[in-house]
């Protein structure tokens, strides 16, 4: 993170989303870069930032992003919406989000989608400026998590505990997916039980829908 002049590696900016990334109408702002390599990732293009000039990649300042999304200010105000930072892993750019929060209208709600497999400092910064978090926990079982993401989840659990203590359970929704080929309904139940024991109260359960495999 660049604390003196933070920028955001913008991969996409999807405007006028309705009740899919928080309350009301939001803009989903996606970052390049992610610590995971999930097998069924819906945004694999965000994993690695491409060379400049070969894509729509733009390194944006907080003011530049504000200029891009402020055109929908009336929608945000009328519906209680705002901006959701996704990706990729947006909380790797927590300083940027903090500066964006400082310059945008206080009525806007700021959301963030995160895997929490990031430095704890990023979590602490984000907890002070993000209104609501959507944590993609995958599975609490370390073996399942590593098989699916390629990484260990010890840091994820530590960061979730930190986030709950700083933000409160009412500002954290934890997504617990049923992932075909990787976990079972029983695994999901065990994850939910462990999360509940940690103090999580908002759980979003769902099943990944996989694309149909082509018949040869």
DRENLUMVO-441099 format. One record per atom (N, C-alpha, C): residue number from 1; chain; atom name; y, x, z. Coordinates in steps of 0.2 Angstrom, whole numbers, plus 2048, in hexadecimal, padded with zeros to 3 digits. Example, Ala and Ser with C-alpha at 12.3 -4.5 7.8 and 13.67 -1.06 7.14 Angstrom:
! residues 2
1/A/N/7E4/842/827
1/A/CA/7EA/83E/827
1/A/C/7F0/842/827
2/A/N/7F5/840/823
2/A/CA/7FB/844/824
2/A/C/800/840/827
! end
This chain:
! residues 216
1/A/N/7FA/804/800
1/A/CA/800/800/800
1/A/C/806/804/800
2/A/N/80B/802/7FC
2/A/CA/812/806/7FC
2/A/C/816/802/801
3/A/N/818/804/807
3/A/CA/81C/800/80B
3/A/C/823/800/80A
4/A/N/825/805/806
4/A/CA/82C/805/804
4/A/C/82E/801/7FE
5/A/N/82A/801/7F9
5/A/CA/82B/7FD/7F3
5/A/C/825/7FA/7F1
6/A/N/822/7F5/7F4
6/A/CA/81C/7F2/7F2
6/A/C/81C/7EF/7EB
7/A/N/817/7EF/7E8
7/A/CA/816/7EC/7E1
7/A/C/80F/7E9/7E1
8/A/N/80E/7E4/7DD
8/A/CA/808/7E0/7DC
8/A/C/805/7E1/7D5
9/A/N/7FF/7E3/7D5
9/A/CA/7FB/7E4/7CE
9/A/C/7F9/7DD/7CB
10/A/N/7FE/7DA/7C8
10/A/CA/7FD/7D3/7C6
10/A/C/7F8/7D2/7C0
11/A/N/7F2/7CE/7C2
11/A/CA/7ED/7CD/7BC
11/A/C/7EF/7C6/7B9
12/A/N/7F1/7C1/7BD
12/A/CA/7F2/7BB/7BA
12/A/C/7F6/7B7/7BF
13/A/N/7FA/7B2/7BC
13/A/CA/7FE/7AD/7C0
13/A/C/7FD/7A6/7BD
14/A/N/7F9/7A2/7C1
14/A/CA/7F7/79C/7BF
14/A/C/7FB/797/7C2
15/A/N/800/793/7BF
15/A/CA/805/78F/7C2
15/A/C/802/788/7C2
16/A/N/805/784/7C7
16/A/CA/804/77D/7C7
16/A/C/7FD/77B/7C9
17/A/N/7FA/77E/7CD
17/A/CA/7F3/77C/7CF
17/A/C/7F4/777/7D5
18/A/N/7F0/772/7D5
18/A/CA/7F0/76C/7D9
18/A/C/7EB/76C/7DE
19/A/N/7EC/76E/7E5
19/A/CA/7E8/76D/7EA
19/A/C/7E1/771/7EA
20/A/N/7E2/777/7E6
20/A/CA/7DC/77B/7E5
20/A/C/7DC/781/7E9
21/A/N/7E2/783/7EB
21/A/CA/7E3/78A/7EE
21/A/C/7E8/788/7F4
22/A/N/7E7/783/7F8
22/A/CA/7EB/781/7FD
22/A/C/7EE/77A/7FC
23/A/N/7F3/778/800
23/A/CA/7F6/771/7FF
23/A/C/7FB/771/7FA
24/A/N/7FB/76B/7F7
24/A/CA/801/76A/7F2
24/A/C/800/76E/7EB
25/A/N/805/76F/7E8
25/A/CA/805/773/7E2
25/A/C/806/77A/7E3
26/A/N/802/77F/7E0
26/A/CA/803/786/7E2
26/A/C/802/78A/7DB
27/A/N/805/790/7DC
27/A/CA/803/795/7D6
27/A/C/7FE/79A/7D9
28/A/N/7F9/79B/7D5
28/A/CA/7F4/7A0/7D7
28/A/C/7F6/7A7/7D4
29/A/N/7F7/7AC/7D8
29/A/CA/7F9/7B2/7D6
29/A/C/7F4/7B7/7D7
30/A/N/7F1/7BA/7D2
30/A/CA/7EB/7BE/7D3
30/A/C/7EC/7C6/7D2
31/A/N/7E9/7CA/7D6
31/A/CA/7EA/7D1/7D6
31/A/C/7E4/7D4/7D3
32/A/N/7E6/7DA/7D0
32/A/CA/7E0/7DE/7CE
32/A/C/7DE/7E2/7D4
33/A/N/7D7/7E4/7D4
33/A/CA/7D5/7E8/7D9
33/A/C/7D1/7E4/7DE
34/A/N/7CA/7E6/7DF
34/A/CA/7C6/7E3/7E4
34/A/C/7C1/7E8/7E7
35/A/N/7C0/7E8/7EE
35/A/CA/7BB/7ED/7F1
35/A/C/7B4/7EB/7EF
36/A/N/7B3/7E4/7ED
36/A/CA/7AC/7E2/7EC
36/A/C/7AA/7E2/7E4
37/A/N/7A4/7E1/7E3
37/A/CA/7A1/7E0/7DC
37/A/C/79C/7DA/7DD
38/A/N/79F/7D4/7DE
38/A/CA/79A/7CE/7DF
38/A/C/797/7CD/7D9
39/A/N/790/7CB/7D9
39/A/CA/78C/7CA/7D3
39/A/C/78E/7C4/7CF
40/A/N/791/7BF/7D2
40/A/CA/793/7B9/7CE
40/A/C/79B/7B8/7CF
41/A/N/79E/7BE/7CF
41/A/CA/7A6/7BD/7CF
41/A/C/7A9/7B9/7CA
42/A/N/7AD/7B5/7CB
42/A/CA/7B1/7B1/7C6
42/A/C/7B7/7B4/7C3
43/A/N/7B9/7BA/7C6
43/A/CA/7BE/7BE/7C3
43/A/C/7BD/7C5/7C3
44/A/N/7B7/7C7/7BF
44/A/CA/7B6/7CE/7BF
44/A/C/7BB/7D2/7BB
45/A/N/7BF/7CF/7B8
45/A/CA/7C5/7D3/7B4
45/A/C/7CA/7D6/7B9
46/A/N/7C9/7D3/7BF
46/A/CA/7CE/7D6/7C5
46/A/C/7CB/7DC/7C8
47/A/N/7C5/7DE/7C7
47/A/CA/7C2/7E4/7CB
47/A/C/7C6/7EA/7CA
48/A/N/7C8/7EB/7C3
48/A/CA/7CB/7F2/7C2
48/A/C/7D1/7F1/7BE
49/A/N/7D7/7F4/7C0
49/A/CA/7DD/7F3/7BC
49/A/C/7DC/7F7/7B5
50/A/N/7DE/7F3/7B0
50/A/CA/7DD/7F7/7A9
50/A/C/7E3/7FB/7A8
51/A/N/7E3/7FF/7A3
51/A/CA/7E9/804/7A2
51/A/C/7EE/7FF/79F
52/A/N/7F5/801/7A1
52/A/CA/7FA/7FD/79F
52/A/C/7FB/7FD/797
53/A/N/7FD/7F8/795
53/A/CA/7FD/7F7/78D
53/A/C/7F7/7F4/78A
54/A/N/7F1/7F4/78E
54/A/CA/7EB/7F1/78B
54/A/C/7EA/7EA/78E
55/A/N/7EE/7E7/792
55/A/CA/7ED/7E1/794
55/A/C/7F4/7DE/796
56/A/N/7F3/7D8/79A
56/A/CA/7F9/7D5/79C
56/A/C/7FB/7D7/7A3
57/A/N/7F8/7DD/7A5
57/A/CA/7F9/7E0/7AC
57/A/C/801/7E1/7AD
58/A/N/803/7DF/7B2
58/A/CA/80A/7E0/7B4
58/A/C/80B/7E2/7BC
59/A/N/80E/7E8/7BD
59/A/CA/80F/7EA/7C4
59/A/C/816/7E7/7C6
60/A/N/816/7E2/7CB
60/A/CA/81C/7DE/7CC
60/A/C/81E/7DF/7D3
61/A/N/825/7DF/7D4
61/A/CA/828/7DF/7DA
61/A/C/828/7D8/7DD
62/A/N/829/7D8/7E4
62/A/CA/82A/7D1/7E6
62/A/C/82F/7CD/7E3
63/A/N/835/7D0/7E1
63/A/CA/83A/7CC/7DE
63/A/C/838/7C9/7D7
64/A/N/834/7CE/7D4
64/A/CA/832/7CC/7CD
64/A/C/82D/7C6/7CD
65/A/N/829/7C6/7D2
65/A/CA/824/7C1/7D3
65/A/C/828/7BA/7D5
66/A/N/82C/7BB/7D9
66/A/CA/830/7B5/7DB
66/A/C/834/7B2/7D5
67/A/N/837/7B6/7D1
67/A/CA/83A/7B3/7CB
67/A/C/835/7B0/7C6
68/A/N/82F/7B2/7C6
68/A/CA/82A/7AF/7C2
68/A/C/828/7A8/7C5
69/A/N/827/7A7/7CB
69/A/CA/824/7A1/7CE
69/A/C/82A/79C/7D1
70/A/N/830/79E/7D1
70/A/CA/835/79A/7D4
70/A/C/836/794/7D0
71/A/N/834/794/7C9
71/A/CA/836/78E/7C5
71/A/C/832/788/7C7
72/A/N/82D/789/7CB
72/A/CA/829/783/7CE
72/A/C/82B/781/7D5
73/A/N/831/784/7D7
73/A/CA/833/783/7DE
73/A/C/833/77B/7E0
74/A/N/836/777/7DC
74/A/CA/836/770/7DD
74/A/C/82F/76D/7DF
75/A/N/82A/76F/7DB
75/A/CA/823/76D/7DC
75/A/C/821/76F/7E3
76/A/N/822/775/7E5
76/A/CA/820/778/7EB
76/A/C/823/774/7F1
77/A/N/829/773/7F0
77/A/CA/82D/76F/7F6
77/A/C/82B/768/7F6
78/A/N/829/765/7F0
78/A/CA/828/75E/7F1
78/A/C/820/75C/7F3
79/A/N/81C/761/7F2
79/A/CA/815/760/7F4
79/A/C/813/765/7FA
80/A/N/817/769/7FD
80/A/CA/815/76D/802
80/A/C/811/773/800
81/A/N/812/775/7F9
81/A/CA/80E/77A/7F6
81/A/C/811/781/7F7
82/A/N/80F/785/7F2
82/A/CA/812/78C/7F3
82/A/C/80E/791/7EE
83/A/N/80D/797/7F1
83/A/CA/80A/79C/7ED
83/A/C/803/79E/7F0
84/A/N/7FE/79F/7ED
84/A/CA/7F8/7A1/7EF
84/A/C/7F6/7A8/7EC
85/A/N/7F5/7AD/7F0
85/A/CA/7F3/7B4/7ED
85/A/C/7EC/7B5/7ED
86/A/N/7E9/7B6/7E7
86/A/CA/7E2/7B7/7E6
86/A/C/7E0/7BD/7E3
87/A/N/7DB/7BD/7DF
87/A/CA/7D9/7C3/7DB
87/A/C/7D2/7C3/7D9
88/A/N/7CF/7C9/7D9
88/A/CA/7D1/7CF/7DD
88/A/C/7D2/7CE/7E4
89/A/N/7D5/7D3/7E8
89/A/CA/7D6/7D3/7EF
89/A/C/7DD/7D4/7F0
90/A/N/7E1/7CE/7F1
90/A/CA/7E8/7CE/7F2
90/A/C/7EA/7D2/7F9
91/A/N/7E6/7D1/7FE
91/A/CA/7E9/7D4/804
91/A/C/7E9/7DC/804
92/A/N/7E6/7DF/7FF
92/A/CA/7E8/7E6/7FE
92/A/C/7EF/7E7/7FD
93/A/N/7F3/7E2/7FC
93/A/CA/7FA/7E2/7FA
93/A/C/7FE/7DE/800
94/A/N/7FC/7DF/806
94/A/CA/7FF/7DB/80B
94/A/C/806/7DC/80C
95/A/N/808/7E2/80B
95/A/CA/80F/7E4/80C
95/A/C/813/7E0/806
96/A/N/811/7E0/800
96/A/CA/814/7DC/7FB
96/A/C/815/7D5/7FD
97/A/N/80F/7D2/7FF
97/A/CA/80F/7CB/801
97/A/C/814/7CA/807
98/A/N/815/7CE/80B
98/A/CA/81A/7CE/811
98/A/C/821/7CE/80E
99/A/N/822/7D2/809
99/A/CA/829/7D2/806
99/A/C/82A/7CC/802
100/A/N/825/7CA/7FF
100/A/CA/826/7C3/7FB
100/A/C/828/7BE/7FF
101/A/N/824/7BD/805
101/A/CA/825/7B8/80A
101/A/C/82D/7B8/80C
102/A/N/82F/7BE/80D
102/A/CA/836/7BF/80F
102/A/C/83B/7BC/80B
103/A/N/83A/7BD/804
103/A/CA/83F/7BB/7FF
103/A/C/83E/7B4/7FC
104/A/N/838/7B1/7FD
104/A/CA/837/7AA/7FA
104/A/C/839/7A5/7FF
105/A/N/83B/79F/7FD
105/A/CA/83D/799/802
105/A/C/838/798/808
106/A/N/83B/797/80D
106/A/CA/836/797/813
106/A/C/832/790/813
107/A/N/834/78C/80F
107/A/CA/830/785/80E
107/A/C/829/787/80A
108/A/N/829/78C/806
108/A/CA/823/78D/802
108/A/C/81E/78F/807
109/A/N/818/78D/806
109/A/CA/812/78F/80A
109/A/C/80E/795/806
110/A/N/80C/79A/809
110/A/CA/809/7A0/807
110/A/C/802/7A0/809
111/A/N/7FD/7A0/804
111/A/CA/7F6/7A0/805
111/A/C/7F3/7A7/802
112/A/N/7EE/7A9/805
112/A/CA/7EA/7AF/802
112/A/C/7E3/7AE/803
113/A/N/7DF/7B0/7FD
113/A/CA/7D8/7B0/7FD
113/A/C/7D6/7B7/7FE
114/A/N/7D1/7B8/802
114/A/CA/7CF/7BF/804
114/A/C/7C8/7BF/806
115/A/N/7C5/7C5/804
115/A/CA/7BE/7C7/806
115/A/C/7BE/7CA/80D
116/A/N/7C4/7CD/80F
116/A/CA/7C5/7D0/815
116/A/C/7C2/7D7/816
117/A/N/7BF/7D9/810
117/A/CA/7BC/7E0/810
117/A/C/7C1/7E5/80F
118/A/N/7C6/7E6/813
118/A/CA/7CC/7E9/812
118/A/C/7CF/7ED/818
119/A/N/7D3/7F1/818
119/A/CA/7D6/7F5/81E
119/A/C/7D9/7EF/823
120/A/N/7D7/7F0/829
120/A/CA/7D9/7EB/82E
120/A/C/7E1/7EB/82E
121/A/N/7E4/7F0/82D
121/A/CA/7EC/7F0/82D
121/A/C/7EE/7EB/828
122/A/N/7EB/7EA/822
122/A/CA/7ED/7E5/81D
122/A/C/7EC/7DE/821
123/A/N/7E7/7DD/824
123/A/CA/7E6/7D6/828
123/A/C/7EB/7D5/82D
124/A/N/7ED/7DA/830
124/A/CA/7F2/7D9/836
124/A/C/7F9/7D7/832
125/A/N/7FB/7DA/82D
125/A/CA/801/7D9/829
125/A/C/801/7D2/827
126/A/N/7FB/7D0/823
126/A/CA/7FB/7CA/820
126/A/C/7FB/7C4/825
127/A/N/7F8/7C5/82B
127/A/CA/7F8/7C0/830
127/A/C/7FF/7BE/832
128/A/N/804/7C2/831
128/A/CA/80B/7C0/833
128/A/C/80F/7BC/82E
129/A/N/80C/7BC/828
129/A/CA/810/7B9/822
129/A/C/80C/7B4/81E
130/A/N/806/7B3/81F
130/A/CA/802/7AF/81B
130/A/C/801/7A8/81F
131/A/N/802/7A2/81C
131/A/CA/801/79C/81F
131/A/C/7FA/79A/820
132/A/N/7F6/79B/81B
132/A/CA/7EF/79A/81C
132/A/C/7EB/79E/818
133/A/N/7E5/7A0/81B
133/A/CA/7E0/7A5/817
133/A/C/7DA/7A1/815
134/A/N/7D7/7A3/80F
134/A/CA/7D1/7A1/80D
134/A/C/7CC/7A7/80D
135/A/N/7C8/7A7/811
135/A/CA/7C4/7AD/812
135/A/C/7BD/7AC/80F
136/A/N/7BB/7B0/809
136/A/CA/7B5/7B0/806
136/A/C/7B0/7B4/809
137/A/N/7AC/7B1/80E
137/A/CA/7A8/7B5/812
137/A/C/7A1/7B7/80F
138/A/N/7A0/7B4/809
138/A/CA/799/7B5/806
138/A/C/793/7B3/80A
139/A/N/791/7B7/80F
139/A/CA/78C/7B6/813
139/A/C/78C/7BB/819
140/A/N/78B/7B8/81F
140/A/CA/78C/7BC/825
140/A/C/786/7C1/826
141/A/N/780/7C0/823
141/A/CA/77B/7C5/823
141/A/C/77C/7CB/81F
142/A/N/77C/7D1/823
142/A/CA/77E/7D7/81F
142/A/C/77A/7D9/819
143/A/N/774/7D7/819
143/A/CA/76F/7D9/813
143/A/C/771/7D5/80D
144/A/N/772/7CE/80F
144/A/CA/774/7CA/809
144/A/C/77B/7CB/806
145/A/N/77F/7CD/80B
145/A/CA/786/7CF/809
145/A/C/786/7D5/804
146/A/N/783/7DA/807
146/A/CA/782/7E0/803
146/A/C/77F/7DF/7FC
147/A/N/77A/7DB/7FC
147/A/CA/776/7DA/7F6
147/A/C/77A/7D7/7F1
148/A/N/77E/7D2/7F3
148/A/CA/783/7CE/7EF
148/A/C/789/7D2/7ED
149/A/N/78C/7D5/7F1
149/A/CA/793/7D8/7F0
149/A/C/793/7E0/7EF
150/A/N/78D/7E3/7F1
150/A/CA/78D/7EA/7F0
150/A/C/790/7EE/7F6
151/A/N/793/7EA/7FB
151/A/CA/796/7EE/801
151/A/C/793/7EB/808
152/A/N/795/7EF/80D
152/A/CA/793/7ED/814
152/A/C/798/7E7/816
153/A/N/796/7E3/81B
153/A/CA/79B/7DE/81D
153/A/C/79D/7DF/825
154/A/N/79C/7E5/828
154/A/CA/79E/7E6/82E
154/A/C/7A5/7E5/82F
155/A/N/7A9/7E8/82B
155/A/CA/7B0/7E8/82B
155/A/C/7B3/7E1/82A
156/A/N/7AF/7DD/826
156/A/CA/7B1/7D6/825
156/A/C/7B1/7D2/82B
157/A/N/7AC/7D3/82F
157/A/CA/7AB/7D0/835
157/A/C/7B1/7D2/83A
158/A/N/7B2/7D8/83A
158/A/CA/7B7/7DB/83F
158/A/C/7BE/7D8/83D
159/A/N/7BF/7D8/837
159/A/CA/7C6/7D5/834
159/A/C/7C7/7CE/835
160/A/N/7C1/7CA/835
160/A/CA/7C1/7C3/836
160/A/C/7C3/7C2/83D
161/A/N/7C0/7C5/842
161/A/CA/7C2/7C5/849
161/A/C/7C9/7C6/84A
162/A/N/7CC/7CB/847
162/A/CA/7D3/7CD/847
162/A/C/7D7/7C8/845
163/A/N/7D6/7C5/83F
163/A/CA/7D9/7C0/83C
163/A/C/7DA/7B9/840
164/A/N/7D4/7B8/843
164/A/CA/7D4/7B2/847
164/A/C/7D8/7B3/84D
165/A/N/7D8/7B9/850
165/A/CA/7DC/7BA/856
165/A/C/7E4/7BA/855
166/A/N/7E6/7BC/84F
166/A/CA/7ED/7BC/84D
166/A/C/7EF/7B6/84A
167/A/N/7EB/7B3/845
167/A/CA/7EE/7AD/842
167/A/C/7EC/7A6/845
168/A/N/7E6/7A6/848
168/A/CA/7E3/7A0/84B
168/A/C/7DF/79D/847
169/A/N/7DA/799/849
169/A/CA/7D4/796/845
169/A/C/7D7/791/840
170/A/N/7DD/78E/842
170/A/CA/7DF/788/83E
170/A/C/7E3/78B/837
171/A/N/7E3/792/837
171/A/CA/7E6/795/831
171/A/C/7E1/798/82D
172/A/N/7DB/798/82E
172/A/CA/7D6/79B/82B
172/A/C/7D0/797/829
173/A/N/7CF/796/822
173/A/CA/7C9/792/81F
173/A/C/7C4/798/81D
174/A/N/7BE/797/81F
174/A/CA/7B9/79C/81D
174/A/C/7B4/798/818
175/A/N/7B4/79B/812
175/A/CA/7AF/799/80D
175/A/C/7A8/79C/80E
176/A/N/7A3/797/80E
176/A/CA/79C/799/80F
176/A/C/798/797/809
177/A/N/797/79A/804
177/A/CA/794/798/7FE
177/A/C/78C/798/7FF
178/A/N/789/794/7FC
178/A/CA/782/794/7FA
178/A/C/781/798/7F4
179/A/N/77E/79E/7F4
179/A/CA/77E/7A2/7ED
179/A/C/777/7A2/7EB
180/A/N/776/79E/7E5
180/A/CA/76F/79E/7E2
180/A/C/76D/7A6/7E1
181/A/N/766/7A7/7E3
181/A/CA/763/7AD/7E2
181/A/C/765/7B2/7E8
182/A/N/76A/7B1/7EC
182/A/CA/76C/7B5/7F1
182/A/C/76B/7B3/7F8
183/A/N/76D/7AC/7F9
183/A/CA/76C/7AA/800
183/A/C/769/7A3/800
184/A/N/767/7A0/805
184/A/CA/764/799/806
184/A/C/769/795/80A
185/A/N/767/78E/80A
185/A/CA/76B/78A/80F
185/A/C/76A/78C/816
186/A/N/764/78E/818
186/A/CA/763/791/81F
186/A/C/768/797/820
187/A/N/769/79B/81B
187/A/CA/76D/7A1/81C
187/A/C/774/79E/81D
188/A/N/776/799/819
188/A/CA/77D/796/81A
188/A/C/77E/794/821
189/A/N/779/790/823
189/A/CA/779/78D/82A
189/A/C/77A/793/82F
190/A/N/776/798/82E
190/A/CA/777/79E/833
190/A/C/77E/7A1/833
191/A/N/781/7A2/82D
191/A/CA/787/7A4/82C
191/A/C/78C/7A0/830
192/A/N/78C/799/82F
192/A/CA/790/794/832
192/A/C/790/795/839
193/A/N/78A/795/83C
193/A/CA/789/796/843
193/A/C/78C/79C/846
194/A/N/78C/7A2/842
194/A/CA/78F/7A8/845
194/A/C/796/7A7/844
195/A/N/799/7A4/83F
195/A/CA/7A0/7A4/83E
195/A/C/7A3/79F/844
196/A/N/79F/79A/845
196/A/CA/7A1/795/84A
196/A/C/7A2/799/851
197/A/N/79D/79D/852
197/A/CA/79D/7A1/859
197/A/C/7A3/7A5/859
198/A/N/7A5/7A8/853
198/A/CA/7AB/7AC/853
198/A/C/7B2/7A8/854
199/A/N/7B1/7A1/854
199/A/CA/7B7/79D/855
199/A/C/7BA/79A/84E
200/A/N/7B6/79B/849
200/A/CA/7B8/798/842
200/A/C/7B7/790/843
201/A/N/7BC/78C/841
201/A/CA/7BC/785/841
201/A/C/7BC/782/83A
202/A/N/7BF/785/835
202/A/CA/7C0/783/82F
202/A/C/7BB/786/82A
203/A/N/7B5/783/828
203/A/CA/7B0/786/824
203/A/C/7B0/782/81D
204/A/N/7B0/785/818
204/A/CA/7AF/782/811
204/A/C/7A8/784/80E
205/A/N/7A3/77F/80E
205/A/CA/79D/781/80B
205/A/C/79C/77E/804
206/A/N/799/782/800
206/A/CA/799/780/7F9
206/A/C/793/784/7F6
207/A/N/791/782/7F0
207/A/CA/78C/786/7EC
207/A/C/78F/788/7E6
208/A/N/78D/78F/7E5
208/A/CA/78F/792/7DE
208/A/C/78C/78E/7D8
209/A/N/790/78D/7D3
209/A/CA/78D/78A/7CD
209/A/C/78D/790/7C8
210/A/N/787/791/7C6
210/A/CA/786/797/7C2
210/A/C/785/795/7BB
211/A/N/788/799/7B6
211/A/CA/788/797/7AF
211/A/C/780/797/7AD
212/A/N/77F/792/7A8
212/A/CA/778/791/7A6
212/A/C/776/798/7A2
213/A/N/770/79A/7A3
213/A/CA/76E/7A0/79F
213/A/C/76C/79E/798
214/A/N/76D/7A2/793
214/A/CA/76B/7A0/78D
214/A/C/764/7A1/78C
215/A/N/761/79D/788
215/A/CA/75A/79D/787
215/A/C/759/7A2/781
216/A/N/754/7A6/781
216/A/CA/753/7AB/77C
216/A/C/74D/7A8/777
! end
